[in-house]
Amino acid sequence: MRQSLAREFNNLIERSRDRQLRLAVTGLSRAGKTAFLTSLVHQLRHAGVEARLDLLPAAREGRLLGAQRVAQQDLGVPRFPYDQAIASLDQQPPHWPEPTRGISELRLHIRYRPENNGLFGSLGSDTATLTLDLFDYPGEWLLDLPLLEHDFFSWSQRQQATLSPQRRELAADWLATVERLDPAAPADEAELAEIAGRYADSLQAARNAGFSDLQPGRFLLPGDLDGAPVLQFFPLPGLEDADRQHLESLPDESIYRTLAKRFAYYQQHVVKPFYREHFRRFDRQIVLVDVLGALNAGPERFEDLSRALATLMRSFDYGKRSLLSRLFSPRIDRLAIAATKADHVTPEQHTHLVTLLEALLAEPIKDLRFADVPVKALSLASIRATQAHEVEHQGKRTPALRGVTLDGEETLVFPGEVPTRLPRPDFWARQGFAFTAFRPLSRETRGGGLPHIRMDAALDWLIGDKLQ
Amino acid sequence: MRQSLAREFNNLIERSRDRQLRLAVTGLSRAGKTAFLTSLVHQLRHAGVEARLDLLPAAREGRLLGAQRVAQQDLGVPRFPYDQAIASLDQQPPHWPEPTRGISELRLHIRYRPENNGLFGSLGSDTATLTLDLFDYPGEWLLDLPLLEHDFFSWSQRQQATLSPQRRELAADWLATVERLDPAAPADEAELAEIAGRYADSLQAARNAGFSDLQPGRFLLPGDLDGAPVLQFFPLPGLEDADRQHLESLPDESIYRTLAKRFAYYQQHVVKPFYREHFRRFDRQIVLVDVLGALNAGPERFEDLSRALATLMRSFDYGKRSLLSRLFSPRIDRLAIAATKADHVTPEQHTHLVTLLEALLAEPIKDLRFADVPVKALSLASIRATQAHEVEHQGKRTPALRGVTLDGEETLVFPGEVPTRLPRPDFWARQGFAFTAFRPLSRETRGGGLPHIRMDAALDWLIGDKLQ
């Protein structure tokens, strides 16, 4: 994974000449990362032809000439499966692309004509190339950042504090076993593996039930570490501050010390390498959030999403006292936060969606502005799946959406209002949300391009200044 | 994966006091690695109780007190799934354990009473502990060793030379595409990924058809590297020595240079790390060979197995001129080669099986003896699945086996003779082999122990001297 010095140097030169940009895309699972990246690549490849990118000046002015995929630098990172994603969309009936697992990467060469900037500017016929490295990684990995601030003892206490009643229920099987455990007893490898398996199952069940704030993130996507002791630990419930000294003086073979050792190994060999080898190299970042999905899921999940996002956003807080700044000196110089699937509500609700997103992220956005990281919130649909209409409904003109549901039914829906503030408990009691999920438009309906909502605005914020 | 210096030092001390031993088990897929390791652990755990280990002096003399699983050292390596394997065997009906993928590890503490060696020897009541680290890894990884002696050009030539007629047929789909490729053309990432996919499919088809000598080994078990460019290369057919200079002067973006770069990355980041981080630390090694399966599969596969084994065994050739010795200074001081599944032929054929194994490995064994690596060939059944009988058959007493086939049928078979020499072509034409596959004995039939054939002899050779 290590880059050679020569490559590093070359990158540095390219970047200082504004010719290379490393753009990362993240979001919790089902936030729409794969659709976003697929659309981004498609829009740039088809710029000036089928793609409509009026909010991106270089495209509007006809200076964006297109993009080509070229060989990526790190041969050990999976390539983002763009062709498979397009193939899914082109299927009959069309499918949403398969979600990616772990990190993936794609490099584009973007050809453009620089603006004619006065007497000494380049001539109109000159073209330039921007090398855009795209990275896609699970937002769940960022949820592990706080783990670095803990030791096993404080992490165990913290985890117990976050177990909500519903999550307790989903973890009942694990809790029943772990509560019988004596931390001072000698560790039995097989027993720990078994209990850790139950803990991982409880995280998986929580995720399936719509929860996001789950640690450790790698338990949900173990990959090659499946079955390794580093993924066989779990928090110990019921630890009192007074126990700390006693527990830490237990022998190496005790359950407590064995779990603590694995926790420390996870910090060093799983969490840190991602920040060291990937994260600190990103120049810009977009965080995708499925706000509508969380509204659908009800109050407990919505609060959980809010907490997970606050945690996730701490990876972008480069204030002086932040753990991350001290450890890895990251350098993201621009950040976008996007509510995805905007095509699932009618157009006049899009500003509501942005306002709600800003409310959801109010604290982190304040911190980011304070730390002087430019940040923009927007709503978008990477791949628009509906068509907006106004229809006569109960005597008045009402906005509506026409689309095909996941079951294949053509339907007309009135999705209603998105709240502009974090819903209060009585609001949830009075009224739930039920935004319909749609399948992508078929190839015939959509034509050669990929219809979208404000992908061009996102592109302008993320790369527009490099195409001047 | 790096061991800390302190741990390294500690290991060194333990080892110098003969208290720690790192034993590796390998073999091509389906050679019986999982059954062997499961049985090895079971026999040691049940020593002195259900396990019969008369050929292991420490056990015969009642000095072997048992073994306990303890925490392994490298937390990032999957643990060998012993409990799952035993659970499979205990099922009703019993199943062979699931094969492992990649490397796995297990640490045992073996308690024994040292021999009373004279006046100053230890007292009879003293006990000692041997720490036994067990490793299990796919033999296919060793097949990649020769790759380090090549560059992309010579590797391509070599691969073409090894394509037998049957393998050509299995690779027809890939060959049809790759033969149309112009090595000088600019590389199209998606096209290379597609062709590499066909190449990987052809390797998989060859393996399913019983072939073993397949490169690159990691294409068959990609793990977390799935989709990464490092696993997206393939040999170019039809390269002539005269082309070399021209091809190597092609631009970086050409197909030839792109494939060559990935090949080099595979050498550096996939093949070498295994030798550097694991292989060179092993003290002893057993190589398992499914000779009977290869006889069943016919002449082309049998020759292929012979070639694959010769390649694999080069990892143990520490002669002065060997590539491995120069690169990694490995240190295995004792080697066993075992023909597995000996319970699938009648007892009087076991010596034939060893003789055939020795014939199959004649050249590598010679090299090993010349390099002064003690090596022993034997036949064994890790978990005996049959019972040997003599029955009256066509008027004379004939050896036979009673067992339950994989389909669940109780059966009595006359497996016939194992040849003692590599079969000649006319032999294959005259007579094939058809050794029946059996399922493990049920828990009731076998009792608490795991019946075996010569596991104790293997144990004596591999660890017996450390239990004196």
Interface residues (C-beta under 8 A of the other chain):
Chain A: R69 V70 A71 Q72 L75 G76 V77 P78 R79 P81 Y82 D83 G102 S104 A187 E189 A190 A193 G223 D224 L225 D226 G227 A228 P229 V230 Q232 E253 T258 K261 R262 Y265 H269
Chain B: R69 V70 A71 Q72 L75 G76 V77 P78 R79 P81 Y82 D83 G102 S104 A187 E189 A190 A193 G223 D224 L225 D226 G227 A228 P229 V230 Q232 E253 T258 K261 R262 Y265 H269
